[in-house]
Amino acid sequence: MSPIVIVIILVLVIGGVAAGLVLVARRMPKDEADPLQARLAEFTERGEQVSLEEIEMSQPFTERVLYPLMRKFGELSTRFTPQKVLQDTATKLELAGNPGRIEPATFFTGRFVIAGGVGLVAFLIFNFSIMKQPFSKALLFSGIAILIGFFFPQLWLNGEISKRQKSIRKAMPDALDLLTICVEAGLGFDAAMQKVAEKWENELSMAFGRVIREIQLGKLRREALRDMAERIGIAEMTSFVAAVIQSEMLGVSMAKVLRIQSDQMRMKRRQRAEEEAHQAPIKMLIPMVAFIFPSIFIVLMTPAAIRFMGSGLMTGF
């Protein structure tokens, strides 16, 4: 079998396994509450007489088996994982919005589990199926699969971080406009953030809602805002939080500060759009060279090549 076909099959296998694991992570419980307690409360409200076993069995397979199993592996691996690695993983999970509410140890352990599972699948495919290869090649392809499976969760997490930060950058000008309107109408800054959290359902509104909850639990506003800026990790939010804290400490009008920040965010969003527009022709070169130009050459050169071959000039070669 051609090596190119083998590589394509290997990529498809790894992509399928990785996509399934991503779907499992997507379907993990998104709230902090225990899903079993939530299901028990639901049956209590209905007034049904059910046992604890029936409630547990009514949960999805991912919440009943896969997620607790990954959590157990994570708890075991915490004893052997360096704390710096866990802290870096926790920071990246926070920057990504903690999709699936995954603990750092669980995520780090999951990388090894995915790598081992993908490598085992690749070894079985290339050693015991119709696509059987020599043992050395099977080990080589399995090693490549293990490397891809180990680094894929990290690449996925980096993609989630970039997507979340891009979403927040896009939503910041409109959110700051609403904050400015609410503050100018007489609301306090906390009430204005609450309005933003209630108005939209996006990453920025969720971040503001978390700040409001932390303030209600007793955390100082400036500390809650600083923590929000660290969880988001973009320069625009850091600048906004610094301006808000400085205006609070110096007694400057909050509405004026918000108006200036809103204008700056809108200008930066326009500049980013112009920058992406300028990069578009360069990005279009790759698909044009790979797909469009060869097709044009085939369409233009094929009739000439056929006529040249039929003219008899090729007989001497």
PyMOL commands that set and color helices and strands:
alter all, ss='L'
color gray80, all
select helices_A, chain A and resi 3-26+35-46+52-57+61-77+83-95+99-101+104-128+135-184+189-199+203-216+221-232+235-250+254-310+313-316
alter helices_A, ss='H'
color red, helices_A
deselect
rebuild
show_as cartoon
